[in-house]
Amino acid sequence: MAKKKTRKERNLLDLIPERLCKSEINEEGKVTILAPRFKSKLGRKIFEPIVKKKYVKIHLDEVGTFVWNEIDGQKDVFELSKLLKREFGEKVEPVYDRIGKFIAIMKVNGFIKLKEKGD
């Protein structure tokens, strides 16, 4: 028996990533994402005064830095992949697989959200 599709299927390339975390540029010119150490309000209220560091730092490589800097809440993943290919050429092949994994990791960890065009 076939399962019913309850959600509209979405193509990742059509989705628009939007940043949810702050970031900074390190001394090498690469992005460091500043992810909140505690995601819940209760965790922040209880533990932030105790711990020295409020953020976990995630250091991106040159490709991740390029993609992160291009995420502006306007460009979809397809546009980002074209820019990535133009900037790095064969180094990022297969570009759709690579950017797909990067976007998935960023989404799962709460660093970005994905929205549909027109949202």
N, CA and C of each residue as an Amber inpcrd file, in Angstrom:
protein
   357
   0.8420000  -1.1740000   0.0000000   0.0000000   0.0000000   0.0000000
   0.8940000   1.2460000   0.0000000   0.6570000   2.1510000  -0.8960000
   1.4790000   3.3550000  -1.0280000   1.1390000   4.3620000   0.0680000
   2.1680000   5.0390000   0.5350000   1.9580000   6.0660000   1.5540000
   1.4430000   7.3300000   0.8980000   0.5910000   8.0260000   1.6100000
   0.0960000   9.3170000   1.1310000   1.1430000  10.3800000   1.4080000
   1.2740000  11.2930000   0.4880000   2.1900000  12.4130000   0.6880000
   1.4240000  13.4940000   1.4440000   1.8640000  13.7640000   2.6540000
   1.1760000  14.7580000   3.4670000   1.7800000  16.1470000   3.3170000
   3.0280000  16.2010000   2.8950000   3.6880000  17.4880000   2.7290000
   4.0320000  17.6960000   1.2690000   3.9730000  18.9100000   0.8610000
   4.3720000  19.2550000  -0.4940000   5.8660000  18.9940000  -0.6340000
   6.2320000  18.2470000  -1.6750000   7.6520000  17.9730000  -1.8930000
   8.3330000  19.2360000  -2.3780000   9.4980000  19.5100000  -1.7910000
  10.2380000  20.7130000  -2.1480000  11.5920000  20.3290000  -2.6980000
  12.0290000  21.0610000  -3.6750000  13.3500000  20.8640000  -4.2520000
  14.3080000  21.7880000  -3.5100000  15.3730000  21.2250000  -2.9620000
  16.3450000  22.0120000  -2.1980000  16.8830000  23.1820000  -3.0020000
  17.0950000  22.9820000  -4.2970000  17.6700000  24.0380000  -5.1270000
  16.7710000  25.2610000  -5.2280000  15.4770000  25.0900000  -4.9750000
  14.5250000  26.1980000  -5.0530000  14.3570000  26.9440000  -3.7250000
  14.9240000  26.4050000  -2.6570000  14.7510000  27.0100000  -1.3330000
  15.7890000  28.1020000  -1.0920000  15.4070000  29.0360000  -0.2490000
  16.2620000  30.1840000   0.0570000  16.7570000  30.0590000   1.5010000
  18.0770000  29.9140000   1.6870000  18.6110000  29.8610000   3.0540000
  18.6970000  31.2610000   3.6660000  18.4630000  31.2890000   4.9590000
  18.5500000  32.5400000   5.7150000  19.3290000  32.2580000   6.9980000
  20.2890000  33.0800000   7.2950000  21.1350000  32.8780000   8.4850000
  20.3290000  33.0710000   9.7730000  20.6630000  32.2520000  10.7640000
  20.0540000  32.3740000  12.0890000  21.0950000  32.6710000  13.1640000
  22.3700000  32.5670000  12.8100000  23.4530000  32.7700000  13.7710000
  24.3160000  33.9530000  13.3690000  24.9460000  34.5090000  14.3590000
  25.9370000  35.5530000  14.1150000  27.2140000  34.8810000  13.6090000
  28.0650000  35.6790000  13.0010000  29.3490000  35.1510000  12.5430000
  30.3850000  36.2610000  12.6180000  31.6270000  35.8560000  12.5260000
  32.7220000  36.8100000  12.4940000  33.7740000  36.2950000  11.5250000
  34.6330000  37.1850000  11.0860000  35.7270000  36.8180000  10.1940000
  36.9780000  36.6510000  11.0440000  37.6410000  35.4960000  10.9080000
  38.8520000  35.2820000  11.6960000  40.0620000  35.9130000  11.0030000
  41.2320000  35.7640000  11.6090000  42.4360000  36.4070000  11.0930000
  42.8620000  35.8660000   9.7270000  42.3700000  34.6890000   9.3470000
  42.6960000  34.1100000   8.0390000  41.7010000  34.5350000   6.9600000
  40.7080000  35.3380000   7.3420000  39.7020000  35.7860000   6.3900000
  38.5650000  34.8010000   6.2030000  38.4960000  33.8050000   7.0600000
  37.4350000  32.8040000   6.9710000  36.3870000  33.0590000   8.0410000
  35.1880000  32.5550000   7.7760000  34.0610000  32.7770000   8.6800000
  34.1090000  31.8250000   9.8640000  33.7870000  32.3600000  11.0200000
  33.5570000  31.5690000  12.2200000  32.1180000  31.8340000  12.6320000
  31.3100000  30.7680000  12.6440000  29.9120000  30.8940000  13.0610000
  29.8700000  30.8720000  14.5740000  29.0950000  31.7690000  15.1570000
  28.9220000  31.8350000  16.6030000  27.5580000  31.2360000  16.9410000
  27.5570000  29.9580000  17.2840000  26.3180000  29.2460000  17.5980000
  26.0550000  29.3440000  19.0950000  24.8470000  29.7120000  19.4900000
  24.5480000  29.7940000  20.9220000  24.7960000  28.4430000  21.6040000
  25.4800000  28.4810000  22.7260000  25.7850000  27.2510000  23.4720000
  24.5030000  26.6030000  23.9890000  23.5430000  27.4180000  24.3830000
  22.2750000  26.9110000  24.8970000  21.1470000  27.4450000  24.0350000
  20.3160000  26.5500000  23.5280000  19.2720000  26.9460000  22.5980000
  17.9640000  27.2980000  23.2870000  17.6940000  26.6880000  24.4230000
  16.4230000  26.9740000  25.1060000  16.5700000  28.1870000  26.0170000
  15.4680000  28.8700000  26.2410000  15.4800000  30.0380000  27.1390000
  15.8790000  29.6220000  28.5490000  15.3800000  28.4740000  28.9790000
  15.6880000  27.9950000  30.3240000  17.1860000  27.6980000  30.4510000
  17.7520000  27.0330000  29.4440000  19.1860000  26.7310000  29.4580000
  20.0230000  27.9910000  29.5190000  19.6220000  28.9940000  28.7140000
  20.3610000  30.2580000  28.7230000  20.2560000  30.9400000  30.0810000
  19.0860000  30.9260000  30.6480000  18.8600000  31.6060000  31.9260000
  19.6720000  30.9510000  33.0510000  19.7170000  29.6380000  33.0470000
  20.3880000  28.9160000  34.1310000  21.9020000  28.8570000  33.9350000
  22.3360000  28.5030000  32.7230000  23.7470000  28.1720000  32.5320000
  24.6260000  29.3020000  32.0030000  24.0680000  30.2440000  31.2580000
  24.9160000  31.3010000  30.6940000  25.6730000  32.1020000  31.7440000
  25.0530000  32.4100000  32.8870000  25.8320000  33.1510000  33.8950000
  27.0080000  32.3490000  34.4640000  26.9330000  31.0220000  34.3570000
  27.9630000  30.1620000  34.9350000  29.1290000  29.9380000  33.9680000
  28.8020000  29.7160000  32.7010000  29.8400000  29.4040000  31.7180000
  30.5090000  30.6670000  31.2040000  31.7720000  30.5240000  30.8450000
  32.5220000  31.6790000  30.3640000  32.1440000  32.0490000  28.9390000
  31.9050000  31.0340000  28.1120000  31.6570000  31.2980000  26.7020000
  30.1930000  31.0610000  26.3600000  29.5880000  32.0840000  25.8160000
  28.1800000  32.0640000  25.4580000  27.9390000  31.3370000  24.1350000
  28.9780000  31.2710000  23.2930000  28.8570000  30.6880000  21.9630000
  29.8370000  29.5470000  21.7550000  29.4400000  28.6440000  20.8630000
  30.3400000  27.6280000  20.3390000  30.7970000  28.1640000  18.9890000
  32.0890000  28.0890000  18.7230000  32.6210000  28.6190000  17.4700000
  32.8200000  27.4970000  16.4640000  32.2560000  27.6810000  15.2810000
  32.3890000  26.7260000  14.1880000  33.1850000  27.4140000  13.0890000
  34.3430000  26.8580000  12.7820000  35.2410000  27.4500000  11.7890000
  34.9720000  26.8300000  10.4180000  34.6980000  27.6720000   9.4360000
  34.4270000  27.2040000   8.0780000  35.6870000  27.2730000   7.2200000
  35.7570000  26.3740000   6.2320000  36.8510000  26.4320000   5.2690000
  36.5350000  27.4960000   4.2230000  37.3640000  27.6110000   3.1880000
  37.1660000  28.6670000   2.1960000  35.8720000  28.4930000   1.4120000
  35.4790000  27.2530000   1.1340000  34.2350000  27.0230000   0.3980000
  33.0360000  27.3560000   1.2770000  33.0530000  26.8790000   2.5170000
  31.9740000  27.1890000   3.4570000  31.8670000  28.6830000   3.7110000
  33.0090000  29.3530000   3.8240000  33.0440000  30.7960000   4.0100000
  32.3880000  31.5090000   2.8360000  32.7090000  31.0670000   1.6290000
  32.1270000  31.6840000   0.4380000  30.6090000  31.5440000   0.4450000
  30.1240000  30.3280000   0.6990000  28.6750000  30.0980000   0.6990000
  28.0180000  30.9070000   1.8090000  28.5820000  30.8850000   3.0110000
  28.0030000  31.6100000   4.1440000  27.8880000  33.1030000   3.8150000
  28.9250000  33.6570000   3.2180000  28.9100000  35.0830000   2.8800000
  27.8870000  35.4160000   1.8020000  27.5620000  34.4490000   0.9560000
  26.5750000  34.6750000  -0.1000000  25.1310000  34.4710000   0.3740000
  24.9530000  33.8230000   1.5240000  23.6050000  33.6300000   2.0610000
  23.0970000  34.9810000   2.5510000  22.0730000  35.4770000   1.8610000
  21.5430000  36.8010000   2.1900000  20.0240000  36.8090000   2.3570000
  19.4070000  35.6270000   2.3320000  17.9610000  35.5590000   2.4580000
  17.2390000  35.8780000   1.1640000  17.9730000  36.0920000   0.0830000
  17.3850000  36.4060000  -1.2240000  17.7220000  35.3480000  -2.2710000
  18.9450000  34.8450000  -2.2450000  19.3970000  33.8780000  -3.2510000
  18.9460000  32.4680000  -2.8650000  18.4580000  31.7150000  -3.8640000
  18.1190000  30.3230000  -3.5970000  19.3800000  29.4580000  -3.7150000
  19.2490000  28.2010000  -3.3380000  20.4000000  27.2930000  -3.3320000
  20.9560000  27.1030000  -4.7480000  20.0930000  27.1110000  -5.7530000
  20.5650000  26.9870000  -7.1320000  21.4740000  28.1580000  -7.5000000
  21.0710000  29.3770000  -7.1390000  21.9130000  30.5520000  -7.4110000
  23.2370000  30.4560000  -6.6640000  23.1740000  30.0070000  -5.4160000
  24.4000000  29.8500000  -4.6200000  25.3380000  28.8380000  -5.2680000
  24.7720000  27.7540000  -5.7940000  25.6200000  26.7400000  -6.4230000
  26.2640000  27.2730000  -7.7050000  25.5570000  28.1120000  -8.4560000
  26.1560000  28.7180000  -9.6520000  27.3090000  29.6340000  -9.2700000
  27.1270000  30.4360000  -8.2230000  28.1950000  31.3220000  -7.7580000
  29.4010000  30.5210000  -7.2520000  29.1090000  29.4370000  -6.5570000
  30.1640000  28.5740000  -6.0250000  30.9700000  27.9580000  -7.1640000
  30.2900000  27.4750000  -8.1730000  30.9510000  26.8800000  -9.3420000
  31.7970000  27.9260000 -10.0710000  31.2640000  29.1390000 -10.2080000
  31.9980000  30.2090000 -10.8770000  33.2650000  30.5760000 -10.1000000
  33.1750000  30.5730000  -8.7820000  34.3110000  30.9710000  -7.9430000
  35.3910000  29.8890000  -7.8500000  34.9830000  28.6160000  -7.7140000
  35.9420000  27.5560000  -7.4360000  36.1160000  26.5370000  -8.5650000
  35.2640000  26.5690000  -9.5620000  35.3980000  25.6670000 -10.7050000
  35.3020000  24.1990000 -10.3360000  36.2070000  23.4060000 -10.8940000
  36.1860000  21.9510000 -10.7160000  36.4500000  21.5240000  -9.2660000
  37.0230000  22.3930000  -8.4750000  37.3480000  22.0740000  -7.0800000
  36.1100000  21.6840000  -6.2690000  34.9450000  22.1980000  -6.6570000
  33.7250000  21.9460000  -5.8890000  32.7880000  20.9280000  -6.5440000
  33.2820000  20.2350000  -7.5530000  32.4430000  19.2230000  -8.2070000
  32.3580000  17.9660000  -7.3590000  31.2400000  17.3210000  -7.2760000
  29.9320000  17.6790000  -7.8130000  29.2860000  18.7660000  -6.9570000
  29.0660000  19.9180000  -7.5490000  28.6580000  21.1190000  -6.8250000
  27.3060000  20.9570000  -6.1260000  26.3380000  20.2950000  -6.7540000
  25.0110000  20.1690000  -6.1320000  25.0570000  19.2620000  -4.9090000
  25.8480000  18.1930000  -4.9860000  26.0020000  17.3170000  -3.8190000
  26.6880000  18.0610000  -2.6810000  27.7270000  18.7780000  -3.0360000
  28.5100000  19.4810000  -2.0220000  27.6990000  20.5660000  -1.3180000
  27.0100000  21.3880000  -2.1010000  26.2360000  22.4570000  -1.4710000
  25.0260000  21.8810000  -0.7350000  24.4850000  20.7820000  -1.2580000
  23.3630000  20.1280000  -0.5790000  23.7490000  19.6450000   0.8080000
  24.9210000  19.0290000   0.9220000  25.4000000  18.5560000   2.2260000
  25.6810000  19.7240000   3.1630000  26.2890000  20.7710000   2.6320000
  26.6030000  21.9440000   3.4470000  25.3110000  22.5630000   3.9920000
  24.3370000  22.7740000   3.1140000  23.0630000  23.3770000   3.5230000
  22.3590000  22.4810000   4.5430000  22.3710000  21.1620000   4.3170000
  21.7370000  20.2280000   5.2540000  22.3810000  20.3030000   6.6310000
  23.7050000  20.3520000   6.6850000  24.4100000  20.4410000   7.9710000
  24.0760000  21.7520000   8.6700000  24.0690000  22.8330000   7.9200000
  23.7390000  24.1370000   8.5000000  22.3100000  24.1540000   9.0470000
  21.3870000  23.5290000   8.3270000  19.9730000  23.4930000   8.7320000
  19.7880000  22.6290000   9.9810000  20.3460000  21.4210000   9.9560000
  20.1940000  20.4940000  11.0830000  20.7420000  21.1020000  12.3720000
  21.8220000  21.8450000  12.2610000  22.4310000  22.4430000  13.4510000
  21.8160000  23.7750000  13.8490000  20.8300000  24.2310000  13.0910000
  20.1250000  25.4580000  13.4570000  20.8700000  26.7310000  13.1020000
  21.8270000  26.6530000  12.1840000  22.5770000  27.8380000  11.7780000
  21.8370000  28.6350000  10.7100000  20.9680000  27.9510000   9.9560000
  20.1650000  28.6030000   8.9190000  18.7540000  28.0440000   8.9670000
  17.8450000  28.7360000   8.3110000  16.5240000  28.1760000   8.0440000
  16.3150000  28.2730000   6.5420000  15.4340000  27.4380000   6.0330000
  15.1420000  27.4320000   4.6050000  13.7230000  27.9180000   4.3960000
  13.5530000  28.8130000   3.4690000  12.2150000  29.3160000   3.1670000
  11.9570000  29.1780000   1.6710000  10.7020000  29.1600000   1.3310000
  10.3230000  29.0720000  -0.0720000  10.2310000  30.4780000  -0.6480000
  10.3540000  30.5760000  -1.9520000  10.2310000  31.8770000  -2.6000000
   8.8480000  32.4370000  -2.3090000   8.8090000  33.7120000  -1.9740000
   7.5500000  34.3590000  -1.6680000   7.1830000  34.3430000  -0.1880000
   7.9660000  33.6270000   0.6320000   7.6980000  33.6170000   2.0870000
   8.1800000  34.8810000   2.7380000
